[in-house]
Structures are given as C-alpha cells and as structure tokens.
Amino acid sequence: MSKRMRIEAFDLIRVFAMIGIILFHYSFSYVEYGVGGDHLVFALFNTGNWGAMFVAMFFMLSGAALWYNYGTKLDIKTFYLKRWLSLFPMFYTAWIIVYLERGIRKGEWLFGGPLYKLLYTVFGMDGFFLDPGVNGNYYLLGEWFLGAIVFLYLLFPLVRFLFMPHEKTGVIIRWLFTVILAVTFTLNLYRDWFHISDGKNLISCLMSFWLGMLVMEYYKPLLSGENKGKKTAVTLTALVIVVLLMYIPIPGYQWKETMMANVAGTFWFVIFMDLGERIMHIPGLSFVIKKLSEYSFGMFLVHHLMIYTVMKRYAMSEVSFWHSIVIFLVILALTTLIGGVLSVYGAFITRCVLGKQGSNAKKTG
C-alpha cells in the first residue's frame, strides 16, 4: 500500500473525545461516592449525554481511520495481527497487575466467579458482557467498548467490502447497506431487541463506525488546499447544526440518547476535522496532542482506576468547584503517566513483533 498523508486531525479528535469521556466519568464519581458541594458537573447537555456522544465519536474515528488506511488494499492476516497488538499486550499487562493486587487484598483468586469466566477477559469481552448483579466476571479495568471495538475489527473486512465501490454496482451496495443499517439502528432504539443497552449493542456501535467511514470518504476532497472555502462553509454549517441539535429542543419530541450521540457526534467529527488541520500546526500544542493521542488507549485502560483511587478519599465530603477542577487535573496527570507507560510498552511489543512496519500500528484505528 502506498504511503498516505497522515491526517493529524485524527489526533485532535481522539484527544478531544478521550478527555471528554474521562471528565464525564469523573463527574459521575461524585454521585458514586456521595460527594457534595458546588463541584464540576459534565454529564448531560440539553438533548443528550456527553459520554455517549464521545464514545460514538471514538467509533467514528476508528471507522474513518481504518477506511482511510485500508480502503484500497487490505492484507487480512497483517491487519488482524496489528489490531491484536494495538489492544491486547497493554490490556493483558494492566489487567494482570490489577488482578494480582485485587487477589492479594481479597485473599482469594477466584473473586470474579468460576474459572471459565476468565475467558471473557482473554477475549477482551469482560466489560462488554458484564451484567452487574446478574452475571459478574473478572472485569477490572478498561471500558466496555474494548469488546465492541474487537467485534468491529473482526467485522471490518466484511464492512469494507460493503462500503467500497464495485466495478458493476458502483456504490449501490454502500448506500443500500447505509439505509438498512440506519433503519435497523432506529427501530432497535424503539423496540429494545437486545438486553444490552442501546448505546452498547453492536448495531449502535456499527452505526457510529459506518458514519465515520462515510464522513472520511466524502470529506477527503476538502483536505486539499484548493477547497478552503468549501471546507469553511461545511464547518460553519456543521457548527450551526450542532448548536441547534444540542441546545434547542424540538417541542413535543425527546431525542433518544443514542440517536443524539450519533447525530451530534457526526457533526462534531466534521468540525474537528477542520479544527485539527488548524490546531496541529501550532508546534507546542501539536506535540502535546500527538503524545496524548499516542497514549490514549493506555489512558482509557486505567482512567477508571485513577478516578476511583483519588475520589474514594473524598467520599461523603464536600468539594468546591475550583477544588474539583484541581482534583480532575490530578486524575488526568496520573492517568497520562500510567497510561503513557502502558502505551510505550505496547509500542515496544509491536515493534518487536512487526519491526518498523508496525511502529505506528496503534494510530490507525
């Protein structure tokens, strides 16, 4: 595959969504630990949920990046190896450390249930299939979307086939599947076909992933310097739509949370594609964003642990607004440090297995 231009806006989108999710979970920790006071709250906007929207943007980013990098050529064996290396060495390492600490503290090694439930962890599915109070397992860190992204990676060769133009049918299959997926996604929001929540089921995750591919495909012409005027017009239009969607309620209509996450997330994605090209030319800021982007998966794996480690010290107390900001910055610094170490380790393992060819594997999805 010929070398492609690196889209630095992807780094900004990844960091924007990552910090948003950490801030979202941090806000909810005040409820979990019964912390009162006039503290920072970042959970809901007028018509939706910030956390759901940022997660949808992450799936969009994965779809956009994979289509951009593998749209013209895909070696399935190498693709799956790179995907596995981008996730599991870091996940297993962090999980084992936490498992050993938890087992020693509890004085019991099967604290998550029968031994067979470790299979959920082996395949990265312990968060995705967790059903608190009903079906526990050895879910110790990370996010439920690890399981979802594993499924999406497995499905990508098929999804790519459906998306790519074909000699005889052109893009008919792409748009036929778009309609089928959109209708199925919408019906599921009103029918509840799955026990798993709307935002976590694979149809919703695939919808976000597919939207990212669509945005990438039709935004590509705007990446050319010759189309600055069109790109600015598209960005301003997306910004107006986002403001209307998120802050102007429709009388008599209540958005479904997962629907809003995908619709608003798509327009935010478009906005940040433009902002990324502008911001990533600022040397110091560009360096910080690139580093945080490199560390993003490691940070996701440990951010819950960092939040809980810090916030349990404030359980049943009161925290002021400015104090809550300082606490968040401390949590973010700890998450960056530990997540960064994990990410450097993961990059080292990838280089050992793939050599120079795989040094940037984790950045493509």
N, C-alpha and C positions, 0 to 999 in steps of 0.2 A: 504494500500500500504506500502510495506516495505520501511524503511528509506534508501534513496540513498545517495551516496557520493556527497558532494557539489562540483560542478565544479567552482572553483574560477576564471578560465579563462573567464567565462561569465562576471564577474565584470569588468575585464580589457577591454573586447570588448565593453561593454556598455559605459564605461567612454571614451574610445578612440573615439567612434562614436559620443557621446554626445558633447564632446569638439570640435570635428571637425565640427559638424553642427552649433554650436554657433559661431565658428570662421568664418565659411562660411557666415552666415547671417551678422555677424559684418562687413566682407569685403564689402558686398553689401550695407550696410548702408552708406558707403562713397559716393556711387553713388546716393542713395536716398536723401541725404542731401547736395549734391553738394560740398563735402569736397575735396579739392585739396591737393597737396603736394606729397612727396615721402613716402606714408603710406604703411602699411602692406596689402598685397593682397593675399587672399587664396580662390580662386574661381574655376579656371579651371586647369586641367592638360592637357597634350598634346592631349589625345584622349577622354576626358570626363569631368565630372563635379564632384567635390569633394562632394558637398552637396547631390547629387543624390546617390552617392556611399555609403555615411554614412547612409542615410535613408534606403537603401537596406540592409545594414548590420544590422540595427535595426530590420527589419522584419525577417531577417535570425535568429537573436538571439532569437526572440520570438518563431519562429518555432522550433529551436533547443532545447530551454529550455522547451517548452511545451511537445514536444515529449519525451524528457529525463525524465520529471517528471510524465507524464501521459500515456506513451507508453504501460504500462502493465495493468493499471487499471484507469478507469475514472468514477467518480460519477458526472453525468451531472449537477444536481442541485447544488452541492457544488462547482463545477468548475465555473459555471456562477456567483454564489454569490461571490466567491473570485475574479473573474475578475472584476466584477462591483465595488467591494470595492477597488481594486487596482487603479481604474481610477476616478470614479465619485465623491466621497467625496472631494478630492482635487480639482478637476476641478470645481465643483459647488461652493465651498468656494471661490476660487480665482476669478471665473467669477463674483460672486455677488459683491465682493469688488470693482472690476474694473467697473462693471455696475453702482453701486451707485455713484462712483466718476465721471464717464462719464455723468450720468444723471443729477447730481447736477451742473456740469460745463456747460453743454449744456442748462440746464433749460427745459429739455424735456426727457420723459421716453421712448417714442416710436421712438427713433432716428434711430433704425435699420429697421424700416418698420412696417407693420401690426403685431398685437399681435401674430397671428398664426406662424410667423417666429421664435418665441421663441422655437418652437418645435424642430428646428434644434439644438439649444443649449441643450435642455433637453436630446436629444439622442446623444449628442457629435458630431454632424454632421455639425456644422456651418462652420467650416473651410473646410471640405471635399467637401461640396456642394456650397461653395462660388464662385460666378462668378462676379468679380469686374466690376462695371459699368453696369451690366445687372441684376444680381439677388443678391442684398445685403441682409444681415441679421445681427444678433447680435454677429458676430464673434469678440471677444475682446481679446483673448489670446490663447496661446497654438499653436498647429500645425495642419495642415490638416490631418496628419497621425493619429490623435486621432480617427477620423471617420473610417479610414481604419483599424486600429487595432481592433476597436469594431466589424467591419464586420468579420475580421479574427477570433476573439474569438468566434463569433457566429457560424462560419463555422467549427471550429476546430473538434468537434465530427465527422462530416462527413469526413473531411480531414484525421483525424486519422484513420478512418475505411478504407479509400482508401490506406493509407500508410502501415498499419500493415499487417504482413503475415497472410494468412488464411490456414486452415487445408488442403483444397483440391487444392487451386490455388497457394499457396506459396506467392511469391512477384510479381506474374504476373500482378496483378491489380496495384500495386505500379508503376511498370515500364511502363505499358500501359498508366496510367494517366500522368506520367512524360513526355512521348512523346507527348500526346495530349496537355498538358499544355504548353510545350516548343514550339510546332508548333503554337498554338493559340497566345501565347505571341509574337512570332516573326512576325507572319502575321499582328497582330494588330499594330506593330511598323511601318509597311509599308502601312497599309490600313486606319488607323485612324478611327476605328469603333465608338469611343466614343468622345463626346465633351470634356470631361475631358482630361487633358494632359497625355501623355504616362506614365510618372513616377508615376502618382497619381491614374490611373484607377485600379480597383480591380484585373484584370488579372496580371498586373505587380507586385502588392503587394503580391498576392498569389504565384507568381513565386519565389519571394525572400523568402517568408515564407517556401515554399516547399523545396527550396535549403538548407535552414537552417536545416530542418529535415533530408535531405539526408546526409549533412555533419556530423551531430550528429550521425546518425546511423552507418556510415562507418568509423568514426573517433574513436568511442568508444573503439575498441580493442587497439588503440595506447595509451590510458590512462593508461594502465598497465605499470609498471616499467620495465617489461621484454622486451618491444618493443622500447626502447630508440633509437636504431639505425634506425629502420624503421621510427620513428616519425621525427628524424632529417632529414632523406632523403626526407620525404614528405614536411617538412617545407622549406628546401632549394629549392626543385623543385617549390613549390608554389611561393617563393620569386623571382626566376628567371622568372617565367611566368608573375608575376605582373609587374616586370620591363619592360619586353618585351611588354606587353599589353599597359601599361600606357605611355611609353616614346619612343617606336619605332613604328612609323606609318607604316601601310601597304600601299605601293604605289597603288594609284587608288581606295582605299577603305576608307570610312569615317564611323567610328563606330556610331551607334545610341546611344545617350546619355544613355538611359535606359538600353540598352543591355550591354554597358560597365559597368554601375553601378552594374549590377547583376554578370557579369563575373568576373570583378576585385574584387568586394566585396566578392565573394565566396573564392577567393584565399587569400585575406586579412584575412578573417574569420579563415581559416585554420592556417595561420601564427600566429595569435593572440591566437589561442587555445594552441599552443606550448609556445609562449612567456608568456602567462598568468600563466602557471604552474611554470615558472622560476621566474617571477617578483613577484608573490604573495607569495613567500617565504621570501621576504625582509620585515622585521617587520614594519618599519615606513611607507614605501611606500605602503605596503599592507593595512595598516589601512586607509590611505588617499583614496586609490582607492575604498575600500569597502564602505566608507562613501559617496563618490561621487556617487557610484553605487546606494546606498540606496536613495539618493536624486534626482536621475536622472529624474524621471517623474515630480517631482515638479519643477525642474530646466527647463525642457522643457516648462512647462506651462507658466513660467514667463520670459524666456530669451528674447523674442521679446520686452517685456515692458521695461526690463532693458537696452537693446540696444537703444531703442528709447529715453528713459528718459535721457541717457547720451549723445547720439550723437546729439540730437537737439541743444545742447549747442555749437556744432562745425559747425553748418550749414553754408555753403558758406564761410568757412575759410580754412586755410591750416594747415596740420598736418605733422610733420616729421615722419620718420619710427619708431624711438625709442619712440616718444611720442605716436604713435598709439599702440605700444605694451603695454605701461603703461595703456592706456585707456582700452584696451582689458582685462588686468588683473583686473582693477577696475570693469568692467562689469561682469567678471567671479566671482569675490568675492561677488558682490551684488546678482547675480543670485544664487550662492551657499547658501548665507544666507537666502534669501527669499524662495528659493526652498526647502532648508533644513527644515525650519519651517513648510512649507506645508506638507512635507513628514513625519515629526514627527507626525503632526496632523493626516495624513492619516493612519499611522501605529496605532495610538491610536484608531481611529474609527474601524479599522479592528480587533484589539484586543477586543474591547468592544462587537463586533458582534460575532466573532468566538472564542474568548479566545485564549489560547496558540496555538491552532491548526492553527490559521490564522496569527500568528505573522510574518511569512516570506512570506505571500501570494504574495506581490508585487514583490518578487525576482524571481518568476517562469515564467515570461513572459516579 
